[in-house]
């Protein structure tokens, strides 16, 4: 296996497809605002930030699957690989049913008009919309395991290709909907989004098992032994994912509740302008995760060091692009969304830039740490940040009187990672090298 060739292929194709996806997404945001209106688009974004929490409730099975499947395939153990895949699907499907039942009970006991600070639709309408959002998210929760499967076999670019297919189909249907002046509502939009997402996930899953014929899914391959191993590693990833959920996904709820849904649209739109840097850099880094696992198994520590240096070099490009976006943020929003449609609270653009740079830089080292399965330190840091995030966000919004307080809180919660992750990364490499030398002696 030539890791550099595989990595370069995934980076080139991944960024190419992601670039197309970003352009399509930039087209999609103003179209959805036109479809729903600014206030209901804020409701749409807020609800999706809630229901997408479900993707963290796999108890870390997805991340465990990614690591364990890569390890099994690296030693050509196809039987074990099939057991890992089958066990993961059974567990995820079971969790999906449980979450669905809990979610339905929750939905019809909550007053969403008060929670969202929105009276434009009746509570029963909002409950039905959220039920449909939950239903389609639960289905995709199970089917989206295809992403971990492609990552484990070093084909991360396929995820971006499938996403482009989804976005193109989604845009076409939205355009047709607008062309024929059909009902434009939250419920009609979730039906469009949900059905197309379902089709894309089914196609992606079929393609994986068609390409990787040496592995398969079967209930007969379910293994409690592999399940315990997945839970052992996955439990730690689960705590990290839940902590990240609190740190990153509560922003829209806090803003909607304290300031109103219209402020969510402003916050979310400015955030998206910077977020594409995180998305692009994650594509670059994702090409390395599985290769790190394979390099650790084969004790190729020199390649690991060289690759970390390469990722730092790529980060310089993110740094330059980040400052350009910050400098031209008003012009970008005017071209993208339209003049005077988005208001930029004082300091919000700069804080988004700082957060983006911290997130990208720390991920250089966290992707290696995740591949090494040495995630205890990271877990405790994220847990600490999660405990502070909500009270700090509420405090800063109260002091500053705008949504900048929310992103400022997020920066303070992830700041310790900026210092500790690079240090831990170096320590892990030294320990692995020391253990390797002892084995040779």
N, C-alpha and C positions, 0 to 999 in steps of 0.2 A: 504493500500500500504506500503510495506516494502522498503523504499528507499535504504537502504544499500544492500539488496539482488539484487534489480534492477541495482544499480550502479555497484556492483561487477561483475554481469553477463555481463554488457555492456563493462566494462573495460577488463575482461578476454577474452571474445570472440573478442572484438574490437582489442585488442593488438595482439591476435593470428592471426586474419585475416590480420591485418595491417603488422605484421611481414612477413607473406607470400607475401603480396603486395610489401613490401620494397625489399625483395629478388628478386622478379620478376622484379621490377623496376631497380635494380642494374644490372640484366642480360640484361635488355632492352637497357640501355644507350649505352654500347659498341656495341651492335648489330645494333642500329640505326646509330651510327657513321660509322660502317662498311657499312651499307646500303646506306648512303648518302655521306660519306666522312666528314672530320672534318669541312671544310668551310661551306658546305651546311647544316650540322647539326647545325652550329651556326645560319644560316638563319632560319632554322626550329624553333629553340628555340626562336629567336627574334620575329618572326611572331606570334607564339603562345602566347608570352607575351603580344602582342598587341591585338589579337582577344579575348583573355580571359578577356580583360577589360570589355567586354560585360556583364559578370556576375555581375558587379557592377551597371549596369544600370537598375536594377529592382526597383529603387527608394526605396530600403530597404524592398520591399514587402516580400521577402523570410524570413528575420529575424523577421519581424512583424508577418508573418504567424506562425513561430515557437513559439513565445511567446503567441500570442492570441489563437492559437489552443490548446496549453497546458492548458491555463486558462479555456477554454470552456470545455475541456474533464475532467478537475479536478472537475468540478461541474456537470458532466454528462449531459451537454447541447449539445446533438448530432445534434440538428437542427442548432444551432448557429455554431457548428463545421463544418457542411457541407456547410453552407453559407460562412464561412471564406475560406475554401478550394476552392470552386467554384469561389468566387470573385477573389482570388489570381491567379488562372489559367487564368481567362478572362483578367485580367490586364496584366499579364506576356505575354500572347499571343499577345495582342495589342501592347505592347512595342516592342515585337520581330519584328512585321511587320514594325514598324516605324524605328527601328534600322537597319533593313535589307535594307530598301529603302535609308536611309542616307548613310549606308556603301557602297552600290553599287555605289552611286554617288561619294563618296570619292575615292574609289579604282581606278576608271578610269580617275581621274584627278591628280594622284600623280605619280611622277617618283620614283619608289621603288629602282631602281639602285642607285640613289643618296642618298635616305633615309637610305638604308642599307649598303651603301658603298660597293656594290657587283656588279660586271660586268660579272659574270660567266653565267648568264642567261639573256635573253632579258627582257625588261620591260613588254612586253605583256605576257610573260610566268609567270613572277612574279605576275602580276595582276590576271591572271587566277588561280594561286595557292592560292592567298590571297582571291579571291572570293569563292573558294571551302572551304577554312578554315572558312570564315565568314558564309557560308551557313550551314555547319554542326554545327558550334558553336551556331548559332541562334536556330536551332532545339533543341539542347541539353540544351540551355538556358531555354526553356519552360519545357522540360521533366525533367530537373534536380530538379524541385521542390519536387520530391519524397524524396530527402535527408532531406529537412525541415520537411516533413511529418513523416518520421521515427524518426527524432530527437524529434519531438513534442510528440510522443507516447512512448518515452523512449526505442527505439530500434535502438540506434546509431550503433550497431554492424552490422546491415543489410547493411549499406552503405559500410562498409569495405568488406563484403562478396560479394556484387555486383561488387565492384572494382576488387577483385581477379578474379572473373569470366571474367570481361572485359580484364584484363591483360593476363590471360592464353590464351584466344581466340586470342588476339592480337599477342602474341608471336608465337602461332602455325601458324597463317597466315603468319607472317614475315618469319618464318623458311621455310615454304613451298615455299614462294616467292623466297627466296634465293636458295633453293634446286633446283628449276626448272629454275633458272637464268632468271627470268622475269625482265621486265624493272624496274630499281631502280632509282626513281626520286622523287622529292618533290610532284608532283601531284599524283603519284601512292601511295605514303605513306599516303597522306591526305585522299584518297579514302578508303584505308584500315582502317585507324584510325576512320574516320567519320562514316562509315557504322557499324562497330562493336560497337562504342559508342552509336549509335542510338538504336541498338538492345538491348544493356544492359539497357539503360534507359527505354525502353518500357517494358521490362521484370520486372524491379524493380517497376514501377508504377502499373503494373498488380498485382504483389505480395502484395503491400500495400493494395490496395482496396479489395483484396481477404481475407487478414488477418483481416483488420479493416472494417468489413461489416456494422457496425453501422453508419459509415459516408460514404458519396458518393459525386461524382462530378455531377452536373447538371447545365445547363444554367438557369434553373428555380430557382436555389438557389442563383443566383447572387444578391448581396445586396449592394446598394450604401452606406447604413449606415455602414456596416462592411468595405466597401472600404475606407470611410473617416477615420475610426479608424486605418486601416492598413497604410494609408498614413501619419497620424499624427505621429505614432511611426516610420514607415518605412522611412520617410523623414530624420530623424536624423541618422538612420543606413546608409542611402544612402550617406550622407555627410561623414560619417566615412569610408565607403567602397571606395568612390572616393579618399579620402585623402590617404588611405592605398594603393590604386592603384598607385598614384603618387609616394609615398615613396618606394614601393616595386617593382613595375612592370616597371618602367622607366629605371632601371639599364642596361638591355640588349641593349636598344635603344641607350642610352648614350655611352656605351662601343663600340657598333658596329659603331656608327657615328664618334666617336673621335679616336678610336684605330683600328677598323676593326673587322669583324665577327669572325675571328679565336680566338680573345681574349675573345669573348663571351663564346666559348666552354670551355676555361680554367676556366673562372669565374664561369660559371654555374655548371660545374662538381665539383669544390671545394665546392661551395655552397650546392650542393646536398648531399655531404658527411656529412655536419652538419645538413642539413634540415630534415633528417630522425628523429632527436631528437624532432624537433618542431612537426612533423607529429605524432609521437608516443604520445607525451605529450598532443597534441590536442585531440587525441582519448580518453585519460584518462579524460581530462577536459570536453569533450562533453557529457560524461555520467552524468555530474552534472547540466548542464544548465537547462534542463527541470525540474529536481528535485528541483532546487533552486526556480523556479517559483511556483511549487506545495507547497514547504515548506513555502514560503512567504504567500500564500493564507491561509494555515493552521496555520500560526504564529508559526512555529517550528524553532525559532531562535537558539536554542541550537544545533540542527542538522547542521544548516548553519555554525556556528562557528567551530564545530568539523570537518566538511568536509573541510573547508579552511585549518585547521591544517594538515589534511590528505594529501591535495594537496601539501602543503609545504614540507611534508616528502617525497613525490614522487619526488619533484623537486631536492632533494639531489642526487637521482639516476641520473637525467639528468645532474647535475653538474659534477659528477664523470665521466660519459660516455663522456661528452663534452671534458674534459681535456685528456681523453684517445685517443679520435679521433684526437685532436690537436697534441698530442705527436707522434702518429703513422700515421699522415696524408700521408706522402710520401709512406710508405709501403702499406697503404690502396689503394691509387690511382694506385700503380704499379700492385697490385693483381687485382683490379677492372677493370681498363681501359687498363693497359699495361704500360711497362716502357717507359719513355721519351715521352709519348703522351700528357701529360698535364704539363704545366709549372706553378709553384706557385710563383706569384709576392710577393715581400717582404711584410710581415705583413698581407697578405690576409687571411691566415688560422686563425691567432689570432683574427683578426677583426670579422670574421665569428663566431668564438666561443663566443666572447663578445655579438654580436648581438643576437645569439641564446639564450643565458642565459637571456638576458634582455627580449626578446620576451616571453619566457616560463614563467618567474617569473611574469611579469605583467599580463599575461593571466589568472593566478590563480584568480586574483581579478576582471579582466574585465569580465570573464564569469558570475560571480555573479552580477556585476553591470548591465550587459546586461539583465540578467533575471529579474532584479528589474525595468527595463525600465528607470533608472536614468542615462541617458547617455550624458547629456549636457556637463559636464566637459571633458569627453573623446572626445566628438565631437570637442570641441574647441582646445584641445591639438593636435589631429591628423590634423586638419585644419592648425594650426600653423606649424607643421612639414612638411606638404605638400608644403606650400609656400616656405620653405627654401630648400627643398631637391634637386631640379634640379640645381639651381645656386650653391649650395654648392658642388654637385657632379662634375659639370663642373670645378669649382675652384680647388678642390682637385686632380682631374685627371690631370689638367694642372700643378699643383705643383709637384705631385708625379710621374707623367709620366706613371702610370699603373692603373689597375682596382681597386686597394686597396682603392683609393680615393672615389670610389662610395659607398662601404660598410661602410667606415668611416663616410660619410655624413649621411647614414641611421641611424647609431648608435646615432649620435648627435640629429637627428630628433625625435627619440623615447625615448631618455633619460629622459625627464621630466615625462613620464608615470611611470617610475620605482619608483619614489618618491611619486607621487600624487595618483596613483590608490589604493595602500594599505590604505592610509589615508582616501580616499573617501569611500572605502568599509566599514571601521569601523564606519564612520559617518552615512552611510545609515542604517546599522544594528541598531545602537543606536536610530535613528529616527523612524524606524519601530517598535522597542520595545516600545518606548515612545507613539506612536500613538495607539498601541495595548492596553497598560495600560489605556489610556484615554477612549477607547471604553468599557473596562471592568467596569470602574467607572461610 
